[in-house]
């Protein structure tokens, strides 16, 4: 199969022809998994040359049409632009089509496929710790998983199916990174500076609306242990897993013992000669029942089946909302949290080796840090070739790692130490009205923030998905993302209707919202009063002030309500002369029509009175 390493436009063309080739020649499956039979395919030599010539001609034509005199590609345009093709980008594209019948969107994705965090994290054992039917869109509930808590590859397949169903695949520019975005006040547009990661070619793209859905668990955190450059083996991060590196009969060291490590360790321990896990902090560990699996999806889904799925999704969402109580800081919440902690302690003491109890049971409150839902981790600690240690690594040496007790030999070092959460836009520079950058805007508040997790004043027609304070800690982040999408699309409706050219949040609304949110986070929740240190909080060393840019401190049902009924007074809608003229004409037309209707009613009444008088 031919692969062309050209511009992003060429890549899209190549993908289109490759998909056509696969479907017509090899056979394939549609969005529901039904087999498309192979078609007979034969070409003469002349036809082959004609086909290849057409492909190359289209590619070169698109390239030449988009290059200006300076050598930089002239701006492309789409009404909507989105950064990221994970749940945010796919959900936005699908909802635009469902709600408004709009498809003029261009999605820019750094990776070579849809999936977002599930495309990046392909380590052994990667899986969702929320039931798949809830960790999916409400309009496309996931009901085809092999397990109740689906593995990463099934999450990627789910997103591909949704993208295919809503005709989004050819609207995604893969292997493409957005470097900078700026608001053009004169054009009332966003201008994106984009780079093809395969060729290095830079190009511009403009859009009326800009959505940032790149997420924040993307950039691997660097290990704070010196000497990595001297190591004689392989060092790899869980989010940059190297499938070409064999772990068979190797000495392996794993840094970290959070959710990621708890999935990796039981998956690889049987392959290794010896596995050493360096425990840095403790986490609450609770059992996870993954025995349930959905039955295969029938070709025709009845109304009753869909209702059953939705009811099951509702019950799971309700049970997750109840878990919020344990994190709320209320009296009932403290009682529930204490009960959950006792259950977790009982589970670990019964299932884990006695020698590791002190390394596994924390002292802080449940919910202060993200808990681990055990899918085999505790059981793997009974393996004869595993060692759990909390001795800090002093340095990495050619043979392995050195602690105060000596050298632990290693052929492979795996970093499961999380992500760099210092930047929520993944290194993308965004400049709004008046030349203000997002960084400067956040510094004026004291940390990353966004009104309803999506918008900021001074940044017209710009929205963030899975933005600041969108993580829940107790339920599916996909619910929060879908709520944010719905909220943004409600807010921009007057612009889509031609009543305005831009929509922008008022500064006073943003200040009020952020003050209330941070006050709640820092005073009334387990995240600040739970007795732990977590990546949720960032502390200003100069002032000592803490800032939580990640957690939403309320019920997710409350966020759904706020997104369902926007506070319209918090928004300002801008109009240019043409829009005002158009709106004035529309209002005049409405007034004239109203007067005409009233006049007709008066005439009708007069006529009826006249006829009645004649009787």
N, C-alpha and C positions, 0 to 999 in steps of 0.2 A: 504494500500500500504506500502511495506517495505522500510524503510529508514535506511541506514547503516552509522554510524558515524565512518569512518575509515580514511585512507589516501586520498590524492587527487586522486590517481589512483582508489581507491575503490569508491570514489564519482562519478567519471566518469562512472565506470561500472554500478553503481546503477542507474545513470541517463539514461544510454543506455537501461537497462532493463525496467526501469519505462516508458520511452517513447514508447518502443515496446509494453508494456502491455497496455498503454493507447490507442495506435493506433489500436491494434488488438482486444482488448476487448471492450473498451468503444466507439471507433470511435473517429475521430479527424478531423482536417482540414489540408490541405496542405498549402504551402507558399502563394497561391493566395486566400485562404479562401474557397476552394471547400471542401465539406464534404467527408471524408473517412468513408464509412459505417462500422458499427461494424461487426467484424468477429466472427463466432461461435468458441468457445474455450472450450476444455474439456481436462482434464489431469487425468490420474489415480494417485493413491497415490504414486506408484513407480516412475512414470514420474515426479511428483512434487519433490520427493527427489533427483532424478537425476539432475533436473534443478537447484535446490538449491545447490546441491553439486558442479555443474559446476561453478556456480557464485562464491561460496566461494573459490573454487580451483583456479579460475582465479585471484581473488583478492589477496589471500595469495601468489600465485606464483609471481605476479607482485611485491608485497611487498618484498618478499625474494630475488628476482633477483636484486633489487635495493638497498640492504643494504650491506655495506662493513663491514670489521672486526671491525671498530671503532664504529659501531652502527649508523653512519650517512648514510643516503641514498646516494649511489653512483650517480655521475652526470648523469642526462638524457641529451639528446641532440636533438636540432632541429636547422635547418639552420637559422630560424628567431625566435626571442623571443620578445614579446611585453608586456608592463606593462599597463593594463587597457583594458577593453572590452566595451568602449563607442564608439563614432563615430570614434575615432582614431584607436582603435584596429580592429573593424569590417571593417572599410574602408581599412586598410592596408591588412588584410587577403583577402578581396574581390578583391582588385586591383592586388595583387600578382597572384591570380588565373586568372584574366582577362588578364593581360599583359603577364605574363611569364609562365602560367600554373603551378605555384608552389603552393604547399599546405603544405610544411614542416614548420609549424609555431606552436608555443605554446604561448597562450595568458594567462596571469595571472591576475585574477580579484579578488579584495577584497570582493566584494559583492556576492550575490547568484544568480545574473542574469545579462544579458547584459543591457546596458543603460547608464552607466557612470553617469553624472550629473543628468540625468533623472531617474535613479534608486535610487539615493541618495535623491533627492528632491521629496518627495511624499506628500507634504503638500496640504491642500484643496485649490483648485483654481490654482494649478501649471499648467502653460501653456507656450507655446512658444510665443514670441512677434515678430517673423519673420514668414512670410507666409510659411506654411509647404512645399510647392513645391520648395522653395529656401533653407529651412532648411533641406536639404536632399542631398544625393549624386547625382551628375549629371547623373551617369549611372543607378541610381534607384530613379527617382524623386517620391516623396511622393504625391500620387493623390487619396488616399482613406480616407483622414481625414474627420471627421464629421463637422469640422470647418476650416475656412481659417487659423486660428492660432491654431494649434492642442494642446490639453491638454497633460499633461505629460504621461498619460497611453498610448496614441496613439503614442507618440514618442518612448516609450519602445517597443510597438508592432511592429513599423516600423523596429527598429534595430533587433528585433528577426527574422522578415521575411527575412531581408537581410542576417543575419548570417546563417539562415537555407538554403537559396537559394545557398549560396556559401560554404556550408558544413563546417561551422566553429564551430558549437556548441560543437562538441566532441573534438575540439582542444583548448577549453577554460577550464582552471582550476579555478573553482569558489571557493569562500571562501579561497583564497590563497593570501598572501601578500609577496611582494618582499622586503627584508630588506636591502640587499647590493648587489652591482654589481661591479665586478673588471675585468680589462682587463688582460688576460694572454698573455704576449708577445711571449712566447715560442710556445704556441699552436695557436696563432692568433685567440683567441676566447674570448668571454665574459663568465664569470662565475657568476651565480646568486645564492644568498643565499635566499631560499624561505621557508616560513612557512605556514603550513596548519592551518588556524585560528580555525578550529573546534577541532582538536586533539592536536595542539601544536607541531606536528612533523616537524622537520627541514629537508630539503633536498636541493640538489644542482642541478643546471641545467646549461648546457652550450649551447652557440649558436654562430654562425658566425657573425650574425647581431643582434643588440639590439636596440629596439625602445621604447621610454618612452612616453606613451600616457595617463598618469594618470590625466592630467589637473591640474588646480590650484584653482578652486572654489569647494573645497572638504572638507577641515577641518573647522568646525564651529568656528567663532570668539567668544572668551570668553567675557562675559558682564563685562564692567568696572565699575560696581556698586557693592559695598560690601554688604555682608549679605545674599547671596544666600543660604548658608547652614542653615540659620535660618527660611527659608520660610516654612509655614505650608502646602502649596499646591504643585502643580506640576510646574516645570520649564522645558521647552523643546525648543530646537532650531528648526527652520523651516526645516533644513536638517536632523534632527533626530526626525521626527514627530512621536508621539505616538498615534496610532489609537485606542488604548485601553482607552485613556483618553476622557471622554465625556465633551463637552462644553455646554450641555443643561442646561439652567437656571443657568449658572455660571458667576461670575464676572471675566472678562478676561482683562489682560493688555498686550498690544503688544508694544515691543520696536522696533523702526525703522519705516521708511516710504519710503523706496526705492521700487524697482520693486517687490520684494517678498511680502512685507507688503501690497502693493497695490493689490495683488492677493488674499492674505489671508483674509483681512478685509471684503470685500464684500461677501465672501463665508461663513463666520462664524457669521457675526453680527446678523443675524436673530435668531440664535440659542441661543445666550448668553442672560443673564439677563442684563448685562451692559458691554460694551467694552470701554476701555480707551486706546487710541493710543498715545504713547510718541513720539513726533516729534523731531528728533535730528538735521536734516539739511533739507533744502528745495530741491525740484527737479522740473524740468520742466515736466509738464503733458500735453500730447496731446491726442486727441481722437483716437480711434481705431475702424475701421469698421470690425466687425467679422461676418457680416450677410451672407457672401458668403460661400458656402460649395460645395465640389465636388460631382458630381453624382456618384452612386455606380459603381465600376470598372466592366466592362463587361468581360465575359469569354474570348473573343478574342478581342485584342486591335488592331485597324487598324493602318496603317502607318500614315494616316492623323491625327488620334487622338494623336499619339506620337509627331508628328510635332507641333500640337497645344499646347501640354503640354510644349514642349521645348521653343516654342516662348513665351508662357506666363511666363515661368521661366526667359527667357532673359529680358523681359520687366520689371519684378519685380527687377531683378538684376541691370538693368540700372537705375531704379528710386532710388534704394538704393545708387548707385554710385554718383548720383547727390547730395544726402544728404551729401556726403563727403565734398562738396564745403563749406557747412556751418561750417565745422570744420577746414578748411585748413588755415585760417588766411589771405587769399587773400582779395582783395578789393571786388570782386564779392561774395566771401564767406561771408564776413561781412554783405553785403546787404541781402543775402539770409538768414543768421542767424537771422538778425534783423526782417525780415519778419516772420520767423518761431516763434520767441519769441512773437511777437504781436498777432499772431494767437492763441498761447498757453494761453496768458493772457486773451484774449477775451473769450476763451472756459471756463477757470476756473471761471472767473467773472460771466459768464452767467449760469454755471451749479452748482457751489459749493455754500454752505451757505455763506452769507455775512460775518459772524463772523470768518470764517476760511480763508478768502482771504489772510491776512497777513502771515498766516502760510504755505500757499501753493505756493505763487508766489516768486521765487528767484530773486536775483539781478545779479547773474553771467550770463555769456553767455551760450546759448544753446550748448550742447555738451561737456561742461567742465566736467560734470558728466553724467552718463548714464541717459537718460530721461525715464520717465514712459509712456507707451502706455496704456491709460485707458480702461479697460474692465469692468467698473462698480464701480470703487473706488469712484469717485466723487459723484455718485448717492447715494452710501451707507452712505455718510456723512450727509444725510438728515434723517437718522434713528433716532428715539427718544431716543434710548438707547446707543448712541455713544458719546464719548467726545474726542476731539482732543486737545492736550496740548503740549506746548514746555517747560514746567517747568522741569528742570533736576531732575532726581531721585537721592536723596542723599544716600539712602540705601534701601535695601530690608529687611522688617521686617516680623515676622510671619503672620501678617494679610494682607500684600500686599507690597506696596512701599510707602516710605515717601518722600515728597517734602517739600519745604518751606511753602506751604499752608496747610500741614497736611498729613494724611494717606489716600491713595486710596486703598480700599479693593480689594483683588484679590484671586480667587481660583486657577487660572491658569495664568502663565506668559509665553508668547510666545516671543522668541528671533528671530527677523527678522533683525538682525544687521550684516548680511553678513558673510564673510569667512576670515580666516587667510591667507593672501597673502604673508607672509614673506618667504615662501619656495615654489618654483615652481615644485619641484619633490616630494612633499607630504611626506617628511621625509625619502626618499629613498637615501641611501648613494651610490654614484657612483665614482669609482676610475679609472682613465685612465692610460696612459703610464707614467712611472716614479713615480708612486704612487701619482700623483696629483689628488685631489678630485675636484668635481664640485664646492664645496663651495670655495676652495682656488682659483680655476680658476676664479670664478665670483668676488671674492674679489680683484683680480689683475686688474680687469676692473673698479670696483666701484659699481657693481650691476649685477643682473642676465641678461644674454644676450645670443644670439645665431645668428650665420650667417644665414640669410634667415629664421630666427625663428626656425632652425632645428639643426644646427651642431656647434661644437666647436673644436678648434685645440687641439691636445693631446688626443683625444678620438676617436680612429679609429672605423669605422663600427658602430658608435653610432649616433642616430638621435632622436630628440624630436618632437613630434606632439602636436599641440596646445601649443607650447613652448613659450619662452619669446617673447614679442612684436607680438603675433599672434592675439590678440583681435582687432577688427576693430572699434567698436563704431558706425558703420553706416550700416553694412550689416551682412550677415550670417557667423558665425564663421566656419560652416561646409565647406563653400567654401575655406576658408583659410586652414583648415585641409586637405581637398582633394588636394589642390595645394601643400602643404608640402609633402604629401605622394607621389605624382607624381614626385616632385623634387628629393626626396631621392631615389626613385626607378630608376630614370634616372642616378643619380650619381653613384649608385652601379652596374650599368649594366656591366662595364668592369670586375668587380670582379666576377659577375655571369657567365660571358663568359670565365672565367679561365685565363684572362690576368693579374690578380693581386690577392693578398690574402687579401689586406686591402685597404681602401680608407680613407684619412684623410685630413681635412681642413688645409690650410697653415695659420700660425699665422698672417702674415702681411695682409692677406685678411680679417681675422676676425677683426683685429684692425681697418682697414679702414672702413669696413661696420658699425661697432658699433659706431665709431666716427661720421660718417655721420648721422646715425639714431638718436642718442641722440641729436646731434646739431639741427636736424629738430624738434624733439619733444620739446626741451626746448626753441626754439626761434620762430618757425613759425606756431604753431598750437594753437587751442583754449584750448587744454588740459593743457598748461602751462600759457597761457595768458588770460584765461577766467575768472579769478577772483574767483576761488573756491579752496577748498581743497578736494582732492579725493584720493581713494585708489590706483589710477593709479601711483601716485608719492611716492617715498620713499626718505626722506631727511636725509642726513648724519649730525647729530647734531654737530659733531666736525668741519666739513669743511663748512657746509651749502649747500653742493652740492645736487641737486635733481637728482633722477634717475627714469626713467619710464621704467619698465620692462614688460609692459602689452600691450600697444597700438601700432599698426602699423600705422605710420603717413602718408601713401600714399594711392593712389587708390588701391582697391583690384585687379583691372584689371592690374595694374602695377606689383603686386606680381605674378599674373598668368603669365605674360610675362616673368618675371625673372625665374620663376620655369620651364617654357616651354623651355627656352634656358639657361641652366647653363653656368656659366663662368668656363670653364674647367681648365683654368690656375690657378684658386684658389685652386685646389685640387692636392694632391700627392697620387699616387698609388704605394703601396709597393709590392715587389715580393720576394719570396724565391727562392732557387736554382731550385726546381722542376718546379715552375711556369716559371722562366726564360728559362729553358731548353725546356719546352713545347711551350712557345711563340716563342723561336728561331726556334724550329722544324717547327712550323706553318708558320713562316716567310720564312724559307728555302723552305718549300713545296710550298708556294705561289710564290716565285721567280722561282722555277723550273717549275711550271705550266705556269707562264708568259712566260718564255723562250721557253717552248714547243709550246705555242700558237703562239709566234712570228716566231719560226722556221717553223711551219706548214704554216703560212701565206706566208713566204718567198718561201717555196717549192711550194706552190700553185701558187704564182706569176710566178716563174720560169717555172712551167709546162705550164701555160697559154701562156707565152711568146713563149715557144717552139712550142706549138700547133699553135699559131698565125703565127709564122715564117714559118711553113710548108705549111700554106695556101697560 
